[in-house]
């Protein structure tokens, strides 16, 4: 780990000699605004590896993004290098279309212990469900953040993460009330505090990029948190969301791109340049917002 090279990648110029919550939060926010959540490798004919050197080379040196097993694995290495107490955890993501959680752990997240308090750090969920700050691991307490109100629930040793979404309004009809989505609570994932090893994710890492019914095979996804919201390219649809635009509403703009706009959009909106030919896809009905 070349910590200075990593900091240059995420444009972090703050101090890092003291492993405290403020520093952790600052580094984390720089990471999610610099490193996209993306699965473009699958749609460029590349494989996604869990080897730390490969992940470091991809994200830091090639300025690419990654999915949870890449982003959070790299973050764990960064934080351990800075003397944080970090544990890998595994989660099962909620699938709204099926009304339930995944059968097996399919998401990697981090637990960080600071001053006898535990925090969940997850820089690899992306889209509008990406937390912007480490969340204290306490059940039943609303933890408001810019993207919305997050909270943990706990039942029989199992932790549940959910988010209350604000209403949102399309840009072209700000005053049209019937186009405003209702404020809803959305389940995100469940997890336990059982420590995990990266080896436990290898089989699922392969499954997610090869199974015909995998969300990541049926959708090309690239999302990046911004200073005031999130932008995402799913298939050919570019969505830009501005959080808390007015009166507890998020402003959403979408447009469909032509194939010839893809390369330029990835570079300008996500700072990504791909080595191989990218073939966008969106055949799944699963909503990303």
N, C-alpha and C positions, 0 to 999 in steps of 0.2 A: 504493500500500500504506500503509494507516494501521496501523502496527505495534501501536500501543496498543489500537486497536479489535480487532485480531486477538487480542491477548493477553487482552483482556477476554472475548472469545468462548470461549477455551479455559481461562479462569480461571488464566492463568499470571501469577504475581507475582514471579518470580525476576529475577535480573539478566540482562542480555543485552548488556553492553558488551564482552564478550570471547568471540569465536567459538571455543569449545573443545568437547571431547567431552562434558563434564558438562552444559554448557548445552544443547547439541544434543539430548542424551538427555532432559533435563528437558522441553524444549519439545515434543519428539516424543511423549513419554508423555502430556503434557497434551492434545495434539491427538487422539490415538487414543481417549482417554477422554471427549472432548467432542464430537468430530465423527464421526457414524456412517458406516459404509460402507453405502450404500443406493442403490437404483435406483428409488425410488418415483415419480420423475418420469414414467418410462415408463408407469406404471400409474395416472397421474393425467392423462394426455393432454398432458403437457408434453414438450418436447424438451430434451435435455442438450447444452449448448453448451460449447465449449472456450475461449471467449473469457475471458481472465483476469478482466475486470471483472464478467462475468456470474457466474463461479464465486465470486468474492469476495462479490458481493451475495447469492448463494444461501447460501453456507456461513457467512459472517461476519454478515451483516445479517439474513438470514431464519432463521438458526440451523438450517439443514438440513445434511444430509450429502452424500455424493457417492460416485462410484466412483473407481477408481485415477487416471483421467485428470483428474479434478477435484481430489481430495485431494492427490495428489503434485505436480500442477502448481501448486496454491496453496502447498504447502509449499516448493517450489523458489523461489517468489517471496519468501516469508517469509525463507528462509535466505540468499538473495542480498542481500536488504535488510539482513541482519545481517552481511554480508561473508563468508559461507561460500563456498567453492569448490564449486559444484554443477553436475553434468552430468545431463541427462535420458538415460535408457537405455530400451530396449524389450525386453520379455520375451515368451516364448510359454508360456502356462499349460498345465500337465499336466492331461489329462482322463482320470481313472481309468476311466470307462466305456468309453473307446476304447483305453485302454492306450498313449496317446501324447500328444505335445505338439501344440498348435495349429499350423496350417500357416503362419500369419503372426503378426507381433507383435500381441498383443492386451492387453498390460499395460504400464503406464508405471511406472517406478521411478527412484530417484535414486542417483547416486554422489556422495559428499561426500569431499573430500580434506582431511585435517587432519594437520599435522606429518608430511608425507610418507607418511601411511598413508591407504588408501582404505577407505571404509565404504559399505555399501548402506543406504539409508534408504527404507523402503517403508511409508507410512501408508495404503495403499489396497488392502489385500488382504482384510481383514476376517475374520469368523468365527474359527475356532480356529487358523487358519494365519497370523494377523497377528503379525508380530514385535513385540516390546515395546521393543527397544533397537536402535540402529544396529549392524549386523554388520560386523566387520572383514572385508575382502575377502581372505581367505586360504583356500586349498583344504585339505580333509581334516581340518579342526580342529573338534571339537565346540564349539559356543557355547551353553551352557545358559542358558535364560531361563525366566521363570515359566511361559509356555505350553508349554514342552517344550524339547527339544534341537534346535537348528537347526544346519545345516552346509552349506558350499559344497563342491562337487566341481568339478574342472576337467578338461576333455578337449579337446584340439585347439583351444584358444582359446575354447571354449564353457564357460560357468559354469552349474552346476546348483544350485538351492536345494532342500533337503529338510528334513523335520522328523520327529523321532521322537516319536510321540504316546505319552502315558501310557495305561495302562489306564483305563477309565472305568466307573462303576457308576451305575445308575439310583437315584434317591433312595428310591423306595419299597421297595427290596430290597437294602439295603446289605450284608447278610450272605449274599446268594445268589450264590455264585461263578459259576454258569453264565451269569449275565447280564453278567458283566464282559467287556468287549471286550479282546482281546489287544493288547499293546503292538506297534505297527507303525511302520515307517518309510514316510513318504508323500512322494512327489515333489511339488514345488510349481510351479516353472517353470524354464526355461532362459533364458539371456541372454548377450549379448556386451557388450564395453565400447565398442562403436561409439556415439559421441555421436548423439543424436537431437534432432530439432526437433519442437515440438508439431504442426506442420503434417503430419508423417508419421502422426499418429494420427487425423486428422480423418475419413478414409474409414472406418476401423474403428470409430470412435466412432459414426458413423451406422449402420454395419452391425449393431453389437451391440444397438442399440435398435430395429431395424426387422426384422431377419431372423427369420422364423417359428421357426427352430430355435435361435435364440440363447438361452442360459441365462437372460439378463436379460429376455427377452421371456416366457419360459415360467415364470419364478419372480419373485415380488415379494420383495425381500430388504432387510432392515434389520438391521445388527449393530453392536454397540458394545462396546468393551473396558471392563471395570470394574476396580475396585481389586484384585480377586482372581480374575477370570475373564472371561467374555464372555457376552453375551446376544444372542439373534438372533430375529427374527420372519421366518419364511420361509413365504409364503402365510398360512395361519391358525395355523401352529404356532409357539408361543413356546418357545424353548429357553434355559435359563440354566445355564451351566457354571461350576463353582467349581474352579479349578486346584489340584492337589496337596492334595485334601481330606484324604486320609490314605494312608499306605503307598504312595506313588507312584501314587495313583489320583485321577482327576478325578470330581467329583460332578455328575451331569446331571439336570436336572428339565425335563420337557416338558409342555405342555398345549395343547389345541386351543381357539382363541378363537372366539367368536361374532362375527358382523359388527358388532354393536353395541358390542363391546368394543375394536374396532380403534383408534378415534380416541383413546380414553382411554389405551390401552396405549402408543401411539406417543408421547403426551405424557409419561406418567409414567415409562416405561422408557427412552425415547430422546430426550426433550425436543424432539420434532418436532411441529409443527403445520402441516398441509398447507393450501394455498390452494384446492385443487380436490378433487373427489370421488375417493377412493382405491378402486380395485377390486383386491383381493388375488387372486393366482393362484399355483398350484403344480402344473403339469402335467408337469414334468420329473422323471425318476427320479434325477437326479444328486444325490448326497449332499453336503451342505455341511459336514459335520463329519468 
